[in-house]
Amino acid sequence: MKLYNSATHTREDFVPNSPDIVKMYTCGPTVYHFAHIGNLRSYIMEDILEKYLRYAGYNVKRVMNITDVGHLTSDADEGEDKMLKGARRENKSVMDIAHFYTDAFFADCAKLNIKRPDVVEPATECIGEYIKIISKLMDTGYAYFAGGNVYFDTSKLEKYYIFNDHDEEDLAVGVREGVEEDKNKRSKNDFVLWFTKSKFEDQALKWDSPWGVGYPGWHIECSGISMKHLGEYLDIHCGGIDNAFPHHTNEIAQSESYLGHKWCNYWMHVHHLNTNDGKMSKSKGEFLTVSLLEEKGYDPLVYRFFCLQSHYRKALVFSWENLDNAAAAFSKLIAKAAALDPASGEVDETALAALKEKFSAALDNDLNTSLAITAVYDALQAKTNDAPKLAALADFDRVLSLNLIEKAAVKREADAKAKAAAANSFAVISETGEVDAEIEALCLARRDAKKAKNFAEADRIRDELKAKGIEITDIPNGVKWSRV
């Protein structure tokens, strides 16, 4: 299996630190509002990675944080605190907001078939871990106290910019328009590890620390939570491309300075979901959520399918037209699967192995989900009976999680019912469009007599109609009549 490693800017063979377990950390949501579908693209692709690692035979422990404190809006640790913003917006406490939107996030994940990580840890539960890390960084000279806050000193590092192959917008740092310069910093790249003084004197959540009552900076959270649950050596760290700088850059700086050795071997970054107007966000245009997709009549798994049609390292453009195209393609895929016969015979294991090899080759190639979807179509078109095709779809869906077998079974049953209903339907049609209840009743009685193989009664009813001046002609699923 090869993965593109954002830290080395190359595709590398994936070799975990231990053959017994893959340690995987994924940045979780800041729970101040609903997640938009751009956020959820990252979680879908991380879900695919975790499930494919398990599919490939690895034991995986995946940890994810919930940011319920200390997330400011700017890279300079300034701007408006997102959790406070949410609390003010809804006139609730910060923790009420955190609990509500944590539940909402996982409800959306369930609709998208995103597996809940093995460990989900709110940032507020690990204050002791952050203080332990910061204290050592202070003792070893990697951090300093200024203006009431503790800062990480990036000048102590041989190399600070790890992910230096991204767009300028992703790497922008320091003071931005509308953001106040932090005069306490020795360097513009330095970042806050612990706040005791900030522009938010009414910060709701604060804790005692060696530096005074305050709260952690955003970046320290993921380092502390990861080390608590996964130890000193991490195999894979995932997140959106917008987290590469400064968040992941700062995680590496503080973690490796604290540990004294390399921390994480592989970094995976999922690129943006864009609209025609640029990067999707909660503050721009229509707030696109899973619930909105449902309100507009879309199955949430159509959005998952839409994401899987593109490689995770390519920006994906969302439009309703593009989603409609994905919905049509998904419907056709389900229809093809529904046309397969579950009772077609034994599974040809050789044929199944060949189909699985194509699927694995796609995902071994830097998690190429678009090629994995192609492998699904190849399975449907394979020159074999239907048994290995259905077995392949079930096997692939352990990773893709599109409910292919379940949806095919539902469609197969619906199609059978529709066919039966069509067979049982019987139309009594006048050539002139006339409606006559007595004639219709006699025609239906004749139909019932024929079904019961009482042909004498059927002939009698025909003669009765003829005596009334009605001539009938049998047609598919009905009868046509006219007056003579």
C-alpha positions as CSV (number, residue, x, y, z in Angstrom):
1,M,0.0,0.0,0.0
2,K,1.3,3.4,-1.0
3,L,0.2,6.7,0.5
4,Y,1.2,10.2,-0.3
5,N,3.0,11.6,2.7
6,S,2.5,15.4,3.0
7,A,5.5,15.6,5.2
8,T,7.9,14.2,2.6
9,H,5.9,15.2,-0.5
10,T,6.2,11.7,-1.9
11,R,4.2,8.5,-2.3
12,E,5.6,6.0,0.1
13,D,5.1,2.3,1.0
14,F,3.0,2.2,4.2
15,V,4.9,0.5,6.9
16,P,3.5,0.9,10.4
17,N,5.7,1.2,13.5
18,S,4.4,-2.0,14.9
19,P,3.0,-5.1,13.0
20,D,0.4,-5.5,15.7
21,I,-1.5,-2.2,15.3
22,V,-1.8,0.9,13.2
23,K,-2.1,4.1,15.3
24,M,-4.2,6.6,13.5
25,Y,-5.2,10.1,14.6
26,T,-7.7,12.3,12.9
27,C,-8.6,15.9,13.7
28,G,-12.2,16.2,14.9
29,P,-14.7,19.0,14.6
30,T,-15.0,22.2,16.5
31,V,-18.5,21.7,17.9
32,Y,-19.9,25.2,17.7
33,H,-22.3,24.6,14.7
34,F,-23.4,21.9,12.3
35,A,-20.7,20.4,10.1
36,H,-21.0,21.5,6.5
37,I,-20.5,18.9,3.7
38,G,-17.1,20.4,3.0
39,N,-15.9,19.4,6.5
40,L,-17.5,16.0,6.0
41,R,-15.5,15.2,2.9
42,S,-12.4,14.9,5.1
43,Y,-14.2,12.5,7.5
44,I,-15.5,10.4,4.6
45,M,-12.0,9.9,3.2
46,E,-10.5,9.2,6.6
47,D,-13.3,6.6,7.1
48,I,-12.3,5.0,3.8
49,L,-8.6,4.9,4.9
50,E,-9.4,3.3,8.3
51,K,-11.8,0.7,6.7
52,Y,-9.3,-0.1,4.0
53,L,-6.5,-0.6,6.5
54,R,-8.8,-3.1,8.4
55,Y,-9.8,-4.7,5.0
56,A,-6.1,-5.2,4.2
57,G,-5.6,-7.0,7.5
58,Y,-4.3,-4.4,9.9
59,N,-5.5,-3.9,13.4
60,V,-6.3,-0.2,13.7
61,K,-6.8,2.1,16.7
62,R,-8.2,5.5,15.6
63,V,-8.4,8.4,17.9
64,M,-10.3,11.7,17.2
65,N,-10.6,14.9,19.3
66,I,-13.6,17.0,19.9
67,T,-12.6,20.7,20.1
68,D,-14.9,22.1,22.7
69,V,-12.6,24.8,24.0
70,G,-9.9,27.2,22.8
71,H,-10.4,27.3,19.0
72,L,-9.8,30.8,17.7
73,T,-10.6,31.8,14.2
74,S,-7.2,33.1,13.1
75,D,-3.8,31.5,12.6
76,A,-2.3,34.1,14.9
77,D,-4.3,32.9,17.9
78,E,-6.4,36.0,17.7
79,G,-9.9,36.5,16.3
80,E,-13.2,35.3,17.7
81,D,-13.5,32.1,19.8
82,K,-15.8,29.8,17.8
83,M,-17.2,28.1,20.9
84,L,-18.1,31.5,22.5
85,K,-19.6,32.6,19.2
86,G,-21.9,29.6,19.1
87,A,-22.9,30.1,22.7
88,R,-23.8,33.7,22.1
89,R,-25.7,32.9,18.9
90,E,-28.0,30.5,20.7
91,N,-28.0,31.9,24.2
92,K,-26.7,28.7,25.7
93,S,-23.7,27.7,27.7
94,V,-20.5,26.6,25.9
95,M,-20.9,23.1,27.1
96,D,-24.5,22.9,26.1
97,I,-23.4,24.0,22.6
98,A,-20.6,21.4,22.6
99,H,-22.8,18.5,23.6
100,F,-25.6,19.4,21.1
101,Y,-23.3,19.8,18.1
102,T,-21.2,16.8,19.0
103,D,-24.4,14.7,18.9
104,A,-25.4,16.4,15.6
105,F,-22.0,15.7,14.1
106,F,-22.1,12.0,14.9
107,A,-25.7,11.8,13.6
108,D,-24.5,13.2,10.3
109,C,-21.6,10.7,10.3
110,A,-24.1,7.9,10.8
111,K,-26.1,9.0,7.8
112,L,-22.9,9.0,5.7
113,N,-21.9,5.6,7.1
114,I,-18.8,7.1,8.7
115,K,-17.6,4.8,11.5
116,R,-17.2,6.3,14.9
117,P,-13.5,6.3,15.9
118,D,-12.4,3.9,18.6
119,V,-11.6,6.8,20.9
120,V,-13.4,10.2,20.8
121,E,-11.9,12.6,23.4
122,P,-13.2,16.1,24.1
123,A,-10.4,18.6,24.6
124,T,-11.8,19.6,28.0
125,E,-11.0,16.2,29.3
126,C,-7.3,16.4,28.9
127,I,-6.2,19.6,30.7
128,G,-3.6,17.7,32.7
129,E,-2.0,16.3,29.6
130,Y,-1.6,19.8,28.1
131,I,-0.1,21.2,31.3
132,K,2.4,18.3,31.5
133,I,3.6,18.9,27.9
134,I,3.8,22.7,28.3
135,S,5.7,22.4,31.5
136,K,8.4,20.3,29.9
137,L,8.6,22.7,26.9
138,M,9.1,25.6,29.4
139,D,11.8,23.6,31.2
140,T,13.7,22.8,28.0
141,G,13.5,26.3,26.6
142,Y,11.1,25.6,23.8
143,A,8.4,27.8,25.3
144,Y,8.3,31.2,27.1
145,F,5.9,33.2,29.2
146,A,5.0,36.7,28.0
147,G,2.1,39.0,28.7
148,G,0.3,36.4,30.7
149,N,0.4,33.7,28.0
150,V,2.7,30.8,27.2
151,Y,4.1,30.7,23.7
152,F,6.0,28.1,21.7
153,D,9.3,29.5,20.5
154,T,9.6,28.5,16.8
155,S,13.1,30.0,16.5
156,K,14.4,26.9,18.5
157,L,13.6,24.6,15.6
158,E,15.9,23.6,12.8
159,K,12.9,23.4,10.5
160,Y,9.5,24.8,11.2
161,Y,7.8,24.7,7.8
162,I,7.1,21.0,7.2
163,F,4.3,21.1,4.7
164,N,5.8,23.6,2.3
165,D,4.4,22.4,-1.0
166,H,0.9,23.8,-0.5
167,D,-0.7,26.9,-1.9
168,E,0.2,30.3,-0.5
169,E,-3.3,30.7,0.9
170,D,-2.8,27.5,2.9
171,L,0.6,28.7,4.3
172,A,-0.3,32.3,5.1
173,V,0.8,33.2,8.5
174,G,1.1,36.0,11.0
175,V,-1.0,39.1,11.0
176,R,-3.9,39.3,8.6
177,E,-6.3,42.1,7.7
178,G,-8.7,42.6,10.6
179,V,-6.5,40.7,13.1
180,E,-4.6,42.5,15.8
181,E,-0.8,41.8,16.0
182,D,0.2,40.0,19.2
183,K,3.0,42.1,20.6
184,N,4.0,39.4,23.1
185,K,5.4,37.1,20.4
186,R,9.1,37.0,19.8
187,S,8.4,35.9,16.2
188,K,5.3,36.1,14.1
189,N,5.3,32.2,13.8
190,D,5.2,31.6,17.6
191,F,1.9,30.3,18.8
192,V,0.0,30.2,22.1
193,L,0.2,27.0,24.2
194,W,-1.7,28.4,27.2
195,F,-3.8,31.6,27.6
196,T,-4.3,33.4,30.9
197,K,-4.7,36.8,29.1
198,S,-6.6,37.3,26.0
199,K,-9.2,39.6,24.4
200,F,-11.8,37.2,25.8
201,E,-11.9,38.1,29.5
202,D,-15.3,36.4,29.8
203,Q,-14.0,33.0,28.6
204,A,-16.4,30.5,30.0
205,L,-14.0,27.6,30.6
206,K,-10.8,28.1,32.6
207,W,-8.5,25.9,34.7
208,D,-5.7,26.4,37.2
209,S,-2.2,26.0,35.8
210,P,1.4,26.9,36.8
211,W,1.0,30.1,34.7
212,G,-2.3,31.2,36.1
213,V,-6.0,30.5,35.5
214,G,-6.6,30.1,31.8
215,Y,-7.3,27.7,29.0
216,P,-5.2,25.8,26.4
217,G,-4.4,27.0,22.9
218,W,-6.0,25.0,20.1
219,H,-2.8,23.3,18.7
220,I,-1.8,21.7,22.0
221,E,-5.1,19.7,22.2
222,C,-4.3,17.2,19.4
223,S,-0.8,16.6,20.7
224,G,-2.1,15.9,24.2
225,I,-5.0,13.7,23.2
226,S,-2.9,11.7,20.7
227,M,-0.1,11.0,23.1
228,K,-2.6,10.1,25.9
229,H,-4.3,7.4,23.8
230,L,-1.6,6.4,21.2
231,G,1.7,6.9,22.9
232,E,4.8,8.5,21.7
233,Y,4.8,7.1,18.1
234,L,2.0,7.7,15.7
235,D,1.6,6.0,12.3
236,I,-0.9,8.2,10.5
237,H,-2.3,11.7,11.2
238,C,-5.2,12.9,9.0
239,G,-7.0,16.1,8.5
240,G,-8.2,18.7,5.9
241,I,-5.6,20.5,3.9
242,D,-6.5,23.8,5.7
243,N,-5.1,22.1,8.9
244,A,-1.7,21.5,7.4
245,F,-0.7,25.0,8.3
246,P,-0.6,26.2,11.0
247,H,-2.3,23.5,13.0
248,H,-0.4,20.4,12.0
249,T,2.8,22.3,11.6
250,N,2.5,23.4,15.2
251,E,1.5,19.9,16.4
252,I,4.8,18.6,15.0
253,A,6.8,21.4,16.5
254,Q,5.5,21.0,20.0
255,S,5.2,17.2,20.0
256,E,8.7,16.5,18.7
257,S,10.2,19.1,20.9
258,Y,8.5,17.5,23.9
259,L,9.3,13.9,22.9
260,G,12.8,14.4,21.6
261,H,12.2,12.2,18.5
262,K,10.1,11.9,15.4
263,W,6.4,11.7,16.3
264,C,4.3,10.8,13.2
265,N,5.4,8.9,10.1
266,Y,2.6,9.6,7.6
267,W,0.5,12.7,7.1
268,M,-2.6,12.6,5.0
269,H,-4.4,15.8,3.9
270,V,-7.8,15.9,2.2
271,H,-8.3,18.8,-0.2
272,H,-11.1,21.2,-0.2
273,L,-14.7,20.9,-1.4
274,N,-15.2,24.0,-3.4
275,T,-18.1,25.7,-4.9
276,N,-18.0,27.7,-8.1
277,D,-17.3,30.7,-5.9
278,G,-14.3,29.1,-4.0
279,K,-13.7,27.2,-0.8
280,M,-16.9,26.1,1.0
281,S,-17.4,27.6,4.5
282,K,-20.1,28.2,7.0
283,S,-19.9,32.0,6.4
284,K,-20.2,31.9,2.6
285,G,-23.4,31.5,0.7
286,E,-25.8,28.6,1.4
287,F,-24.9,26.6,4.5
288,L,-24.7,23.1,3.0
289,T,-25.4,20.4,5.6
290,V,-26.5,16.8,5.4
291,S,-29.9,17.8,6.7
292,L,-30.2,20.3,3.8
293,L,-29.4,17.5,1.3
294,E,-32.1,15.4,2.8
295,E,-34.6,18.3,2.7
296,K,-33.9,18.6,-1.0
297,G,-34.6,14.9,-1.5
298,Y,-31.0,13.4,-1.7
299,D,-29.9,10.2,0.0
300,P,-26.9,11.2,2.1
301,L,-25.0,8.2,0.5
302,V,-25.3,10.0,-2.8
303,Y,-22.9,12.6,-1.3
304,R,-20.6,9.9,-0.1
305,F,-20.6,8.4,-3.6
306,F,-20.0,11.9,-5.1
307,C,-16.9,12.2,-2.9
308,L,-15.6,8.8,-3.8
309,Q,-15.7,9.6,-7.5
310,S,-12.7,12.0,-7.0
311,H,-9.3,11.5,-5.5
312,Y,-8.8,12.9,-2.0
313,R,-5.8,15.0,-3.0
314,K,-7.8,16.9,-5.7
315,A,-10.1,19.8,-5.0
316,L,-13.7,18.7,-5.6
317,V,-16.3,21.2,-7.0
318,F,-19.7,21.0,-5.6
319,S,-22.8,22.1,-7.5
320,W,-26.4,20.8,-7.5
321,E,-25.9,19.8,-11.1
322,N,-22.8,17.7,-10.1
323,L,-24.7,16.1,-7.2
324,D,-27.6,15.3,-9.6
325,N,-25.2,13.6,-11.9
326,A,-23.8,11.6,-9.0
327,A,-27.4,10.7,-7.9
328,A,-28.2,9.4,-11.4
329,A,-25.0,7.4,-11.6
330,F,-25.6,5.9,-8.1
331,S,-29.2,5.0,-9.1
332,K,-27.9,3.2,-12.2
333,L,-25.3,1.4,-10.1
334,I,-27.9,0.1,-7.7
335,A,-30.1,-0.9,-10.6
336,K,-27.3,-2.9,-12.1
337,A,-26.7,-4.6,-8.8
338,A,-30.4,-5.3,-8.4
339,A,-30.5,-7.0,-11.7
340,L,-28.1,-9.7,-10.4
341,D,-29.6,-13.0,-9.4
342,P,-28.9,-14.0,-5.7
343,A,-29.7,-17.6,-6.6
344,S,-27.4,-17.8,-9.6
345,G,-25.2,-20.6,-8.1
346,E,-22.0,-21.1,-6.3
347,V,-19.3,-18.4,-6.0
348,D,-16.4,-19.0,-8.3
349,E,-13.5,-18.2,-5.9
350,T,-11.0,-17.7,-8.7
351,A,-13.2,-15.1,-10.4
352,L,-13.9,-13.4,-7.1
353,A,-10.2,-13.2,-6.2
354,A,-9.5,-11.5,-9.6
355,L,-12.2,-8.9,-8.9
356,K,-10.9,-8.3,-5.4
357,E,-7.3,-7.9,-6.7
358,K,-8.5,-5.0,-8.9
359,F,-10.2,-3.3,-6.0
360,S,-7.2,-3.6,-3.7
361,A,-4.9,-2.4,-6.4
362,A,-7.0,0.8,-6.7
363,L,-6.9,1.6,-3.0
364,D,-3.2,0.5,-2.6
365,N,-2.5,3.3,-5.1
366,D,-2.8,6.2,-2.6
367,L,-6.4,5.4,-1.7
368,N,-7.7,6.0,-5.3
369,T,-11.4,5.7,-4.6
370,S,-12.3,6.7,-8.2
371,L,-10.5,3.6,-9.4
372,A,-12.2,1.6,-6.7
373,I,-15.6,2.7,-8.0
374,T,-14.4,1.6,-11.5
375,A,-13.5,-1.8,-9.9
376,V,-17.2,-2.0,-8.8
377,Y,-18.4,-1.5,-12.4
378,D,-15.8,-4.0,-13.6
379,A,-17.3,-6.5,-11.2
380,L,-20.8,-5.9,-12.5
381,Q,-19.6,-6.5,-16.1
382,A,-17.4,-9.5,-15.3
383,K,-17.9,-12.6,-17.6
384,T,-19.1,-14.9,-14.9
385,N,-22.3,-15.9,-13.2
386,D,-23.9,-13.4,-10.7
387,A,-22.7,-15.1,-7.5
388,P,-19.1,-13.8,-7.5
389,K,-20.4,-10.4,-8.7
390,L,-22.6,-10.1,-5.6
391,A,-19.9,-11.5,-3.4
392,A,-17.5,-8.9,-4.8
393,L,-20.0,-6.0,-4.1
394,A,-20.5,-7.2,-0.6
395,D,-16.7,-7.4,-0.1
396,F,-16.0,-4.0,-1.6
397,D,-18.7,-2.4,0.5
398,R,-16.8,-3.3,3.7
399,V,-14.7,-0.2,2.6
400,L,-16.9,1.9,0.4
401,S,-19.9,1.7,2.8
402,L,-22.5,2.6,0.1
403,N,-25.0,-0.1,1.2
404,L,-24.8,-1.6,-2.3
405,I,-26.2,-5.1,-1.4
406,E,-29.0,-3.7,0.9
407,K,-30.1,-1.1,-1.6
408,A,-30.0,-3.6,-4.5
409,A,-32.2,-6.0,-2.4
410,V,-34.7,-3.2,-1.7
411,K,-34.8,-2.3,-5.4
412,R,-35.1,-5.9,-6.5
413,E,-38.1,-6.3,-4.2
414,A,-39.7,-3.1,-5.3
415,D,-39.2,-4.1,-8.9
416,A,-40.8,-7.4,-8.3
417,K,-43.8,-5.8,-6.6
418,A,-44.2,-3.3,-9.4
419,K,-44.1,-6.2,-12.0
420,A,-46.7,-8.1,-10.0
421,A,-48.9,-5.1,-9.7
422,A,-48.6,-4.5,-13.5
423,A,-49.5,-8.1,-14.1
424,N,-52.5,-7.8,-11.8
425,S,-53.7,-4.5,-13.3
426,F,-56.7,-4.6,-15.7
427,A,-57.8,-1.7,-17.7
428,V,-61.4,-1.4,-19.2
429,I,-61.1,1.1,-22.0
430,S,-63.8,2.6,-24.2
431,E,-62.6,3.5,-27.7
432,T,-64.5,6.8,-27.4
433,G,-63.4,7.5,-23.8
434,E,-66.9,6.8,-22.4
435,V,-67.2,5.6,-18.8
436,D,-69.9,3.0,-18.0
437,A,-69.8,1.4,-14.6
438,E,-72.1,-1.5,-15.6
439,I,-70.0,-2.5,-18.6
440,E,-66.7,-2.2,-16.5
441,A,-68.2,-4.5,-13.9
442,L,-69.1,-7.1,-16.5
443,C,-65.7,-6.9,-18.1
444,L,-64.0,-7.4,-14.6
445,A,-66.3,-10.3,-13.9
446,R,-65.3,-11.9,-17.2
447,R,-61.6,-11.4,-16.3
448,D,-62.2,-13.2,-12.9
449,A,-64.0,-16.0,-14.6
450,K,-61.1,-16.5,-17.1
451,K,-58.6,-16.5,-14.2
452,A,-60.6,-19.2,-12.5
453,K,-60.6,-21.1,-15.8
454,N,-64.4,-20.9,-15.8
455,F,-64.5,-20.3,-19.6
456,A,-68.2,-21.1,-19.9
457,E,-69.0,-18.1,-17.5
458,A,-66.6,-15.9,-19.4
459,D,-68.3,-16.8,-22.7
460,R,-71.7,-16.1,-21.1
461,I,-70.6,-12.6,-20.0
462,R,-69.3,-11.9,-23.5
463,D,-72.7,-12.9,-25.0
464,E,-74.5,-10.7,-22.4
465,L,-72.4,-7.7,-23.4
466,K,-73.0,-8.5,-27.1
467,A,-76.7,-8.6,-26.4
468,K,-76.4,-5.1,-24.9
469,G,-74.7,-3.9,-28.1
470,I,-71.2,-4.0,-26.7
471,E,-68.3,-5.5,-28.6
472,I,-65.1,-6.2,-26.6
473,T,-61.5,-6.8,-27.7
474,D,-58.9,-8.3,-25.4
475,I,-55.7,-6.2,-25.1
476,P,-52.6,-6.7,-22.9
477,N,-53.7,-6.2,-19.3
478,G,-57.2,-5.2,-20.2
479,V,-60.1,-5.0,-22.6
480,K,-61.3,-2.4,-25.1
481,W,-65.0,-2.0,-25.8
482,S,-67.2,-0.1,-28.2
483,R,-70.9,0.2,-29.0
484,V,-72.1,-1.4,-32.2
